[in-house]
Amino acid sequence: MLEKIEKFQVIILSLVLALGLVWSTKIATSTLSKDVIFVTGSSSKTVTSDSGMLEFTIMARKPTKAAAYDEIAKQLPVIQQYLTSKGFKDSEIEIKTSNGYNTYRVLDNGRSTNDIDYYNISQSIVVKSSDVNKIKDVSTDITNLISKGIDINVYPPQYFYSKLSDEKVRMLEDATADAKDRASAMLKATHNKVGKIQSVNMGVFQITPVDSTSVSDMGISDTTTIEKKITSVANVTFRIK
């Protein structure tokens, strides 16, 4: 009986020692993790687009390919005159390659034939300008050409900011400084201070409408608005001293 009690005590003692070893290892790991602090800083800036682009297509549908191209040829001067009247230079207007296809006659029973019913053609035109307000105005007004017999389809205008590469460097510096301020605030209660940077990684840039809160792991590059908000992120690891 005494021998069984002694064996039981040995087992208990072994368990206590094992648990103590695990606990001491856990404490050591926690202490090491407190040597550094990982903080995410950010910086935002509102910018105004400095260029814009508007693309639209004019279309024609005629019994023959020749007739369809002839109709487009008649519409192009009207388009050119309209854009010139809105202040666009010839160098700001690009007439792209046209696209066309045949539509084949369909019988009453729904079966298609090899007989051409009519030919469809679309002509894409792009206007670009550093005057973004001019692009905006034309994008809403150009559909009035429908009243002149022009079949037109207008795509949403796009607005761009060309100085983004210059802003990225400054904004990354600001985001890193913001990360340091955050780290200092977090460590203040523990009477520790922020030490040297151990590592820093630049996050993706988010270019969004000014009032947007959207973010994406792949980054956002908004082209729908003239006024944009650029947000940079810096993931920084500091030593603790």
LINSUL-V929927 format. One line per field, one symbol per residue. ss: DSSP state (@ for helix, = for strand, . for the rest). psi: psi as a letter, one per 30 degrees, with the letter a starting at -180 (. if undefined). Layout:
ss = ???
psi = ???
This chain:
ss = .@@@@@@@@@@@@@@@@@@@@@@@@@@@@@@@@..=============..============..@@@@@@@@@@@@@@@@@@@@@....@@@===...========.....==================..@@@@@@@@@@@@@@@@@..====...===...@@@@@@@@@@@@@@@@@@@@@@@@@.....=========...====..........==.....==============.
psi = eeeeeeeeeeeeeeeeeeeeeeeeeeeeeeeeffflkkkkllklkklkkgllkkklkklkjlfleeeeeeeeeeeeeeeeeeeefggkleffkkjlklkllkkkkklfgfkllgkkelkkkkjkkkkklfjeeeeeeefffffffefggkjkjklklkkljfgeeeeeeeeeeeeeeeeeeeeeeefefggllkalkelkkkllkjjllegkgklkfflkikgfleklkkklkkjkkklk.
